[in-house]
Amino acid sequence: MAFGTSITVDQPFDEALAATREVLARQGFGVITEIDMQATMKNKLGEEYAPFVILGACSPNFAHQALGVDPSVATLLPCNVVVREEGGAVEISTLDPQLLVQATGTDELAPLAGQLTDLLAAAFADLAT
């Protein structure tokens, strides 16, 4: 994934989704939104999708700090973590927090983005074990 982090896990979808929530919580993230894309596409368009959930993960401390630097960063919150089944495997992915810096042009966000990158890397490392 050119603009973020992605791993593939060898677990059933429901287990991978639960594990993703757990590792995010251990890193201080709360899941404040959840979009079931499989159900949404079926209900709205009649289209069949493999299991596919977007978790809106938020670290309140980091969000507070980032909003204090540049309130426009709110348009980029929460941090989406995607869990989707692909070809019998489950892929978990998220955007690189450094994109917050690039999208806003606010260099003062770089240290926060670096810390978020470290937290998400730790979460993904937990998922990989």
C-alpha positions, -999 to 999 in steps of 0.1 A, spaced: 0 0 0 17 32 -12 0 56 12 -2 36 44 3 4 62 -13 -29 53 -9 -65 66 -26 -97 57 -35 -121 85 -44 -158 83 -75 -156 105 -113 -158 99 -127 -123 93 -146 -120 126 -115 -130 146 -93 -105 127 -119 -77 132 -120 -85 170 -82 -87 172 -79 -53 154 -103 -37 179 -82 -52 208 -48 -40 195 -61 -5 188 -75 -3 223 -41 -14 238 -25 15 219 -50 40 233 -74 42 203 -112 40 207 -134 29 178 -159 57 175 -174 47 142 -179 15 123 -191 11 87 -201 -24 75 -194 -19 38 -206 -54 29 -241 -47 44 -242 -11 31 -234 -21 -5 -260 -50 -3 -287 -28 12 -281 4 -9 -270 -11 -42 -278 -48 -41 -241 -55 -47 -223 -84 -31 -191 -77 -13 -168 -99 8 -167 -89 45 -154 -54 47 -155 -30 77 -141 4 82 -133 13 118 -130 49 127 -103 49 154 -96 79 175 -69 87 201 -86 115 220 -53 129 233 -38 131 198 -70 145 182 -71 172 209 -34 181 203 -38 181 165 -70 202 166 -51 227 188 -25 231 161 -49 232 131 -86 229 135 -90 219 98 -74 185 106 -110 176 118 -118 168 82 -93 140 83 -105 124 116 -110 98 128 -82 75 116 -98 48 93 -87 13 98 -100 -11 72 -105 -48 78 -115 -66 46 -116 -101 33 -97 -105 1 -92 -139 -17 -97 -159 15 -73 -138 35 -80 -108 57 -62 -75 49 -60 -48 76 -49 -13 65 -47 23 75 -33 56 60 1 69 70 -5 96 96 22 117 79 -5 124 53 -21 147 78 9 168 76 10 167 38 -28 173 34 -29 203 58 6 217 50 10 222 87 45 211 97 37 215 134 17 183 131 48 162 121 57 152 157 22 141 164 20 122 132 53 105 140 39 94 174 7 81 158 28 62 132 46 45 161 14 35 178 -2 22 147 30 3 139 29 -13 173 -8 -23 168 0 -38 134 30 -57 149 6 -72 175 -17 -83 147 11 -99 128 19 -123 157 
